[in-house]
Amino acid sequence: MVRLRPCDGPLQATRAGCLICRWAAWLGRPRYLEELILDPVHSLIDQSRNALACKTAINADGFGVAWYGEREAPCIYKDIRPAWSDANLRQIAHHVRARLFLAHVRASTGTATTQDNCHPFAVGPWSFMHNGQIGGYERIRKKLDAEIPDALYRHRVGNTDSEALFLIALSQGLQDDPVGGMVRAVAKAQRLAEQAGGLPAMRFAACWSNGHEIFAARYASDHLAPTLFYRTFDDGICIVSEPFDEVRDAWCEVPPGTAIRVTATGVDMLGLDLGLCPA
């Protein structure tokens, strides 16, 4: 484990580096949600219709926000409308203040635009959101679902590959080993995709939290890992799939094949094991 400096590398966001969806997360002093998802010049809401570091510029297939208050489990608000057109989201973002939250705008890779398919997903204290895809998911969906044990399958309310990854990660020990559990889930899904000839087998940039820490990782089975950045502020840390302002030197790009652990004291960098990362 390596503790990251305020910024270990230059910002190099390009459209080639990601595929779908945009998201942002915050851990630190309680902030109103609107300060990070509405107010910035290139906020998450702006990215929902004008993503710059992504092949899919429009993310209009729903949205979701999860925030942690006094209870162990997060509160979640989702809808299938585009994030920019939802007046309730603006009201919630204006009035809700949280020390930790996850926010996501969705661009579907083929599954239905339903509320159950919108991120973030949550089970108990854990929440999860994802940008990427499993290659040939439609051909391995049944096999992927078979990797979810019965005790967790009751939480399978949608039909996305992202939700399946989350539930498999929980079955792989995510609660006690947040990075290792997720890596094992990604490894299982990638192997199934490769066996079915799905290309690219895996594109993965995700963020998950237990309400106290935030974890995020960036990986791909080819050389086009979806983008992932973080920035340290005086009162906390923001993790995003795409920077929301033009302060270029302030944002640090997480290298492909890397996970980060964000706590109240800083950002730790963790390598992804199990031979998943291509040379």
Secondary structure as UniProt FT lines:
FT   STRAND          2..3
FT   HELIX           15..17
FT   STRAND          22..32
FT   HELIX           34..37
FT   TURN            41..42
FT   HELIX           44..50
FT   STRAND          63..67
FT   STRAND          75..79
FT   HELIX           83..85
FT   HELIX           87..95
FT   STRAND          97..105
FT   HELIX           115..117
FT   STRAND          121..123
FT   TURN            124..125
FT   STRAND          126..134
FT   TURN            135..136
FT   HELIX           137..146
FT   HELIX           150..153
FT   TURN            154..155
FT   HELIX           161..171
FT   TURN            172..176
FT   HELIX           178..195
FT   TURN            196..197
FT   STRAND          202..209
FT   STRAND          214..220
FT   STRAND          229..233
FT   TURN            234..235
FT   STRAND          236..240
FT   HELIX           248..250
FT   STRAND          252..253
FT   TURN            256..257
FT   STRAND          258..263
FT   TURN            264..265
FT   STRAND          266..271
FT   TURN            274..275
//
